């Protein structure tokens, strides 16, 4: 399986997601076989990411986006005249979870035009989701790289730079956990809106509260999909003449704790699968002390040094099993980008 092109990996994650869906409906023996396969895939993917990921940054956003920050660049290119565009970012949704969602949407008579794209590394919300809404590499928003508070401003700024006045651009986050009400959707109740960017963060909540691991995510996801929230939201957007797109900022993966690392104030950001340092000497020292992978800071600010935990591992209490993100597994990195039509 000598994978060399990013397209091969995109193709593979689709097949793995299909397999995962079948495994979740079957017995534990199949689960063990699948996890062994995933481990082998990730050993090769990790190697590819370290050697080839930087090459993605030189590719054009057309005819299809390759990295998440390409999305608004692509949308501004395909947008015709006064067309309306809605981008739904399902925060934390992996390709595996997307396959369940896709099944639900297809059963409700939607047509899905789907491709896979790469998240920004580290696969943290403040890095990768902000890249989506700014249309830029993380290097360009170094001042706000640890927060998502600037997303609305960056989203409006991007579209203004691409010829859409900011009064026609709307941003909204925190959707999905409430009962669906059309009146809550800003893109539907502001008549001036031509461009609507929305964060549906319910899946990320399921992930971080997954007491029983992955199985609890899928049972919660099924309940949420059965509530009709997403189908209703998409239907209303299409009825309001929006071209509707769905994506994610990063996926998630299963990990087991290798023990907490105590560095106090020396580390700038402590994630479950990632540690970030502004001081290079400390970064190099930590890389020697902690079981980890050094990540080149391609597309990142010069004082943003990243240590990643190995596949299947996390910097949490030894032996603790969690579902998390931040690293470079194929489940965390490759996410769907989908146009939804009737």
MARFI-194014 format. One record per residue (C-alpha): residue number from 1; residue in one letter; x, y, z. Coordinates in steps of 0.1 Angstrom, whole numbers, plus 5000, padded with zeros to 4 digits. Each point is the difference from the previous one (the first is absolute). Example, Ala and Ser with C-alpha at 12.3 -4.5 7.8 and 13.67 -1.06 7.14 Angstrom:
2
REC num residuo    x    y    z
REC   1       A 5123 4955 5078
REC   2       S 5014 5034 4993
This chain:
342
REC num residuo    x    y    z
REC   1       X 5000 5000 5000
REC   2       X 5025 5025 4988
REC   3       X 4979 5031 5003
REC   4       X 5016 5031 4986
REC   5       X 4973 5024 4989
REC   6       X 4976 5019 5023
REC   7       X 4972 4987 4977
REC   8       X 5008 4964 5010
REC   9       X 4996 5008 5037
REC  10       X 4967 5018 4993
REC  11       X 4988 4970 4981
REC  12       X 5012 4977 5028
REC  13       X 4982 5019 5029
REC  14       X 4967 4996 4981
REC  15       X 5005 4962 4998
REC  16       X 5011 4998 5037
REC  17       X 4969 5020 5010
REC  18       X 4978 4976 4981
REC  19       X 5017 4971 5017
REC  20       X 4998 5017 5034
REC  21       X 4962 5004 4996
REC  22       X 4996 4963 4994
REC  23       X 5023 4991 5029
REC  24       X 4980 5022 5024
REC  25       X 4969 4979 4992
REC  26       X 5018 4967 5006
REC  27       X 5020 4982 5027
REC  28       X 5031 5007 5020
REC  29       X 5022 4977 4980
REC  30       X 4995 5021 4969
REC  31       X 5007 5031 5021
REC  32       X 5034 4985 5010
REC  33       X 5009 4992 4963
REC  34       X 4990 5035 4989
REC  35       X 5020 5017 5027
REC  36       X 5031 4980 4990
REC  37       X 4994 5011 4964
REC  38       X 4997 5036 5011
REC  39       X 5032 4998 5019
REC  40       X 5019 4987 4969
REC  41       X 4984 5027 4978
REC  42       X 5010 5027 5025
REC  43       X 5036 4989 5002
REC  44       X 5003 5007 4963
REC  45       X 4978 5031 5000
REC  46       X 5021 5016 5028
REC  47       X 5031 4994 4980
REC  48       X 4983 5016 4969
REC  49       X 4988 5030 5020
REC  50       X 5035 5007 5014
REC  51       X 5015 4998 4965
REC  52       X 4973 5013 4977
REC  53       X 4975 5021 5018
REC  54       X 5019 5032 4994
REC  55       X 4996 4995 4962
REC  56       X 4962 5004 5004
REC  57       X 5005 5036 5009
REC  58       X 5013 5009 4965
REC  59       X 4969 4985 4982
REC  60       X 4972 5021 4986
REC  61       X 4965 5001 5016
REC  62       X 4985 4991 4966
REC  63       X 4985 4980 4984
REC  64       X 4995 4985 5035
REC  65       X 5013 5012 5034
REC  66       X 5029 4979 5015
REC  67       X 5003 5017 5034
REC  68       X 4973 5014 5022
REC  69       X 5011 5037 4995
REC  70       X 4994 4995 4963
REC  71       X 4962 4997 5006
REC  72       X 4991 5037 4999
REC  73       X 5024 5006 4971
REC  74       X 4983 4972 4981
REC  75       X 4965 5012 5009
REC  76       X 5008 5036 4989
REC  77       X 5013 4985 4966
REC  78       X 4969 4979 4993
REC  79       X 4975 5026 5013
REC  80       X 4980 5014 4971
REC  81       X 4988 5036 5002
REC  82       X 4975 5005 5029
REC  83       X 4998 4963 5010
REC  84       X 4996 4992 5037
REC  85       X 5025 4977 5017
REC  86       X 4996 4982 5033
REC  87       X 5030 4982 5016
REC  88       X 4992 4977 5029
REC  89       X 5030 4990 5020
REC  90       X 4992 4969 5020
REC  91       X 5027 5005 5027
REC  92       X 5020 4969 5008
REC  93       X 4982 4977 4975
REC  94       X 5023 4973 4987
REC  95       X 4995 4982 4967
REC  96       X 4988 4970 5020
REC  97       X 4972 5020 5015
REC  98       X 4993 5017 4967
REC  99       X 4991 4966 4985
REC 100       X 4971 4996 5025
REC 101       X 4989 5036 4993
REC 102       X 5002 4994 4962
REC 103       X 4978 4969 5003
REC 104       X 4974 5021 5018
REC 105       X 5001 5028 4974
REC 106       X 4998 4976 4971
REC 107       X 4969 4983 5016
REC 108       X 4985 5035 5000
REC 109       X 5005 5004 4963
REC 110       X 5030 5023 5000
REC 111       X 5028 4995 4974
REC 112       X 5035 5003 5014
REC 113       X 5030 5011 4979
REC 114       X 5029 4991 5022
REC 115       X 5037 5003 5002
REC 116       X 5026 4997 5028
REC 117       X 5023 5028 5011
REC 118       X 5028 5004 5026
REC 119       X 4996 5019 5033
REC 120       X 5028 5022 5013
REC 121       X 5024 4985 5024
REC 122       X 4998 5000 5030
REC 123       X 4964 4989 4995
REC 124       X 4987 5024 5027
REC 125       X 4968 5021 4995
REC 126       X 5018 5033 5006
REC 127       X 5025 4991 4972
REC 128       X 4980 4981 4974
REC 129       X 4965 5016 5004
REC 130       X 5015 5034 5000
REC 131       X 5018 4991 4967
REC 132       X 4966 4992 4985
REC 133       X 4984 5033 5009
REC 134       X 5030 5021 4992
REC 135       X 5009 4983 4967
REC 136       X 5036 5003 5011
REC 137       X 5028 4978 5014
REC 138       X 5004 5002 5038
REC 139       X 5031 5022 4995
REC 140       X 4977 5028 4990
REC 141       X 4980 5000 5033
REC 142       X 5029 4995 5024
REC 143       X 4985 5026 5024
REC 144       X 4968 4979 5005
REC 145       X 5013 4964 4995
REC 146       X 4990 4989 5035
REC 147       X 4964 5011 4998
REC 148       X 4970 5000 4976
REC 149       X 4987 5034 5010
REC 150       X 5012 5017 4968
REC 151       X 4982 4977 4976
REC 152       X 4971 5023 4992
REC 153       X 5023 5029 4993
REC 154       X 5023 4978 4979
REC 155       X 4971 4985 4980
REC 156       X 4986 5035 4992
REC 157       X 5034 5013 4991
REC 158       X 5007 4971 4976
REC 159       X 4967 5007 4981
REC 160       X 5005 5037 5000
REC 161       X 5034 4994 4984
REC 162       X 4982 4979 4974
REC 163       X 4974 5026 4991
REC 164       X 4971 4993 5024
REC 165       X 4992 5028 5025
REC 166       X 5000 4989 5036
REC 167       X 4963 5009 5005
REC 168       X 4992 4971 4977
REC 169       X 5022 4975 5019
REC 170       X 4987 4982 5031
REC 171       X 5018 4977 5025
REC 172       X 4984 4979 5028
REC 173       X 5014 4974 5024
REC 174       X 4986 4977 5027
REC 175       X 4974 4983 4979
REC 176       X 4986 4965 5004
REC 177       X 4994 4994 5036
REC 178       X 4967 5018 5001
REC 179       X 4966 4990 4985
REC 180       X 5000 5012 4964
REC 181       X 4983 5034 4996
REC 182       X 5002 5017 4966
REC 183       X 4998 5033 5018
REC 184       X 5034 4992 5018
REC 185       X 5018 4997 4967
REC 186       X 5016 5034 4991
REC 187       X 5005 4991 4964
REC 188       X 4962 4995 4996
REC 189       X 4988 5030 5020
REC 190       X 5023 5027 4987
REC 191       X 4987 5006 4965
REC 192       X 5032 5019 4989
REC 193       X 5022 4969 5006
REC 194       X 5017 4986 4968
REC 195       X 5028 4981 5018
REC 196       X 4992 4980 5031
REC 197       X 5027 4982 5021
REC 198       X 4988 4979 5029
REC 199       X 5016 4977 5026
REC 200       X 4979 4970 5010
REC 201       X 5020 4988 5030
REC 202       X 4979 4972 5014
REC 203       X 5023 4972 4987
REC 204       X 5030 5015 5018
REC 205       X 4979 5000 5032
REC 206       X 4992 4963 4995
REC 207       X 5037 4993 4995
REC 208       X 5012 5018 5031
REC 209       X 4973 4984 5021
REC 210       X 5004 4965 4986
REC 211       X 5001 4980 5033
REC 212       X 4995 4967 4982
REC 213       X 5024 5009 4972
REC 214       X 4990 4999 4964
REC 215       X 4968 4980 5004
REC 216       X 4985 5028 5021
REC 217       X 5008 5025 4973
REC 218       X 4982 4980 4974
REC 219       X 4969 4994 5022
REC 220       X 4998 5037 5008
REC 221       X 5006 5009 4963
REC 222       X 4971 4977 4990
REC 223       X 4976 5016 5026
REC 224       X 5011 5035 4986
REC 225       X 4995 4990 4964
REC 226       X 4966 4985 5008
REC 227       X 4990 5033 5015
REC 228       X 5001 5014 4965
REC 229       X 5020 5031 5009
REC 230       X 5025 4997 4971
REC 231       X 4975 4990 4974
REC 232       X 4977 5029 5010
REC 233       X 5029 5025 5000
REC 234       X 5012 4989 4965
REC 235       X 4964 4999 4986
REC 236       X 4993 5036 5012
REC 237       X 5033 5013 4986
REC 238       X 4993 4984 4966
REC 239       X 4965 5015 5001
REC 240       X 5016 5034 5005
REC 241       X 5021 4994 4968
REC 242       X 5033 4993 5018
REC 243       X 5027 4978 4985
REC 244       X 5007 4978 5030
REC 245       X 5034 4986 5009
REC 246       X 5010 4978 5030
REC 247       X 5035 4995 5014
REC 248       X 5019 4994 5032
REC 249       X 5030 5017 5016
REC 250       X 5016 4967 5013
REC 251       X 4990 4964 5008
REC 252       X 5007 4980 5031
REC 253       X 5017 4968 5011
REC 254       X 5001 4974 5028
REC 255       X 5030 5004 5023
REC 256       X 5013 4986 5033
REC 257       X 5018 5021 5026
REC 258       X 5038 4997 5002
REC 259       X 5001 5022 5032
REC 260       X 4997 5037 5006
REC 261       X 5031 5021 4993
REC 262       X 5008 5026 5027
REC 263       X 5017 5030 4985
REC 264       X 4979 5027 5017
REC 265       X 5004 5034 4983
REC 266       X 5027 4987 4976
REC 267       X 4975 4987 4975
REC 268       X 4976 5026 4984
REC 269       X 4972 4977 4991
REC 270       X 4992 4966 5013
REC 271       X 4977 4978 4978
REC 272       X 4993 4964 5005
REC 273       X 5019 4990 4968
REC 274       X 5021 5031 4996
REC 275       X 5023 5024 5019
REC 276       X 5010 5034 4988
REC 277       X 5030 5021 5009
REC 278       X 5010 5035 4991
REC 279       X 5036 4995 5012
REC 280       X 5020 4978 4976
REC 281       X 5026 4989 5026
REC 282       X 4973 4987 5023
REC 283       X 4983 4984 4971
REC 284       X 5032 4981 4990
REC 285       X 5006 4990 5036
REC 286       X 4964 4987 5004
REC 287       X 5003 4980 4967
REC 288       X 5028 4980 5016
REC 289       X 4982 4994 5033
REC 290       X 4964 4992 4988
REC 291       X 4990 4971 4977
REC 292       X 4989 5022 4971
REC 293       X 5004 5011 4963
REC 294       X 5015 5034 4991
REC 295       X 4978 5018 4974
REC 296       X 5016 5025 4976
REC 297       X 4982 5033 5004
REC 298       X 4990 5002 4963
REC 299       X 4974 5028 4996
REC 300       X 5001 5007 5037
REC 301       X 5014 5031 5018
REC 302       X 5038 4998 5006
REC 303       X 4996 4998 5038
REC 304       X 4974 4972 4999
REC 305       X 5018 4967 5005
REC 306       X 4980 4968 5000
REC 307       X 5006 4967 5017
REC 308       X 4975 4972 4991
REC 309       X 4992 4969 5020
REC 310       X 5006 4967 4981
REC 311       X 4970 4983 4983
REC 312       X 4975 4986 5025
REC 313       X 5015 5018 5029
REC 314       X 4992 5032 5019
REC 315       X 5016 5022 5027
REC 316       X 4974 4990 5026
REC 317       X 4999 4977 5031
REC 318       X 5018 4967 4992
REC 319       X 4975 4974 4987
REC 320       X 4971 5024 4997
REC 321       X 4981 4995 4967
REC 322       X 4986 5030 4982
REC 323       X 4988 5013 4966
REC 324       X 5019 5031 4991
REC 325       X 5018 5020 4974
REC 326       X 5031 5022 4994
REC 327       X 5023 4975 4983
REC 328       X 5007 4987 4965
REC 329       X 4981 4967 4997
REC 330       X 4980 4996 4968
REC 331       X 4968 5002 5021
REC 332       X 5009 5034 5013
REC 333       X 5015 5015 4969
REC 334       X 4978 4991 4970
REC 335       X 4965 5015 5001
REC 336       X 4971 5001 4975
REC 337       X 4991 5030 4979
REC 338       X 4966 4995 4985
REC 339       X 4975 5019 4979
REC 340       X 4964 4991 5009
REC 341       X 4972 5001 4975
REC 342       X 4965 4987 4997
